[in-house]
């Protein structure tokens, strides 16, 4: 059941659905199983552009250079939202504070026989 479908009229149906879902999760926990992950639904290039904040030509260029994860079936490109989010996260730049901390740590790890020239 979709959250957008819930209204006052179908509230009892929604509650019944939630009770069934909780019961299923409880039975899986008792059996030591984990619930199945949600299905990954591919998205088109328009949605991919919105997620990563790039124009279509830029996305096509990133795909052509094999920098952006995608799938191609025929002439159509497909993307998965979780892969696009991971691509964004991999591009994270370190803060000045993080860079300073790394520099200080590397200075303190310098071998004792090392001299400045």
Buried (B, 14 or more C-beta within 10 A) or exposed (E): EEEEEBEEEEEEEBEEBEEEEEEEEEEEEEEEEEEEEEEEEBBEBEEBBEBBEBEEEEBBEBBEEEEBBBEEEEEEBBBBBEBBEEBEEEEEEEEEEEEEEEEEEEEEEEEEEEEEE
